[in-house]
Amino acid sequence: MEKCNFKTYLKNFPSKDGYFGQYGGAYLPDELKPAFKEIYHAYLTICKSASFINELRRIRKEFQGRPTPVYHCERLSRKFGNVQIYLKREDLNHTGAHKLNHCMGEGLLAKYLGKKRLIAETGAGQHGVALATAAAFFGLECEIHMGEVDIAKQAPNVARMKVLGAKIIPVSHGAKTLKEAVDSAFQSYLENYHDSIYCIGSAVGPHPFPMMVRDFQMIVGIEAKEQFAEMTGELPDIVTACVGGGSNSIGMFVPFLDDPVTIVGIEPLGKGKELGQHAASITYGSEGEMHGFNSIMLKDKEGNPGEVYSIASGLDYPSIGPEHAFLHDIGRIQYDTVSDEEALEAFFLLSRLEGIIPALESSHAVAYAIREAREVNATGSILVNLSGRGDKDLDYVIEKYGLDYLNKISK
Ligand SMILES: *Cc1c(COP(=O)(O)O)cnc(C)c1O
């Protein structure tokens, strides 16, 4: 890996059939195979087309507000000593998080393919909102499958999707949450793939989605590397990001793979190490297949996807993108965990010291930077991908924990 050149890496990973080492692939029912092949071939053609690239560039600049800045947290850094903490501000991307980066790419692909509808599932509603935004921009229909339990829990995001013109399909079987919503969205895609495209919410799922989402998210790391060099004349010592399915992190990390930089992905430890208390898939999981791809996942005693939990609903996924599993195995990326409590402390410290309220997901990566900065005699710089803003989490945090608790833990 040390000698592996970044351009060669992208050429070789994934392989033609979608593998990163032993991970990835496309485990699909026969009826869906042609649909995913169509997406793959269209993407291969389009990602080299000047008109596609120019259009995406224009959208990123004029609609999304890119490039998002890199920001030096001087007060936060000073509080702990000599480590300099920097943020890549994806919270300032339109809609307040990184997810729009791949949704706009997927929407543009649908447009080029002549499809009229975007189909997806959503859990907490963040992916649904980003996709509904893309659909409105491109003048496409949008169908979002969502468990009834999640619909009840996520009223503001459901309202956002409706205002943006999306059609919500409530899913009322099983546990009525994300897993059932995935099944329902796949079923609808099976029936409608002639005029629709399925849009995944992270760097997961069957080939070519982990590759496409990575490619669309790589703008984050490409911009950040250039901006950081402009500010400091150097590379950061550590680059870090939170890992749910792995999209904001893989986009941040891949452009640094060929550099002498320590890369650390942060998984949610939730309330503890027992199955059901966390969603640290790579830390505690093992190889397995779910949702159409092979990777490292958390399993129950029967070998089915294990129960997961995190204070950050965007991180509670029992598997991880196949590229992460590969980069973990070859030792290029390290993975570490951050608990609910540490994430809450970071949420509050960043708000108080810098005037930036981070998403609870992103707070996990900030917490890791704080932990490193607290080490005795620590020096150097850490670049954190701040994947989203925390407005969506405010009511929950205040209601569940209260200001007194937050004041106490962030002393
Ligand atoms: C969805 C989400 C995540 C987790 O998804 P990844 O695919 O792992 O990036 C992280 N941060 C925010 C703000 C999110 O909305």
The ligand as a Gaussian input file, in Angstrom:
#p B3LYP/6-31G(d) Opt

LIG

0 1
 C      -26.058000       9.603000       7.602000
 C      -25.052000      10.383000       8.316000
 C      -23.809000       9.826000       8.707000
 C      -23.459000       8.392000       8.523000
 O      -23.401000       7.931000       7.227000
 P      -22.040000       7.546000       6.491000
 O      -22.523000       6.888000       5.250000
 O      -21.272000       6.628000       7.376000
 O      -21.304000       8.795000       6.242000
 C      -22.884000      10.652000       9.315000
 N      -23.136000      11.953000       9.548000
 C      -24.311000      12.522000       9.192000
 C      -24.524000      13.968000       9.495000
 C      -25.309000      11.761000       8.566000
 O      -26.474000      12.334000       8.220000

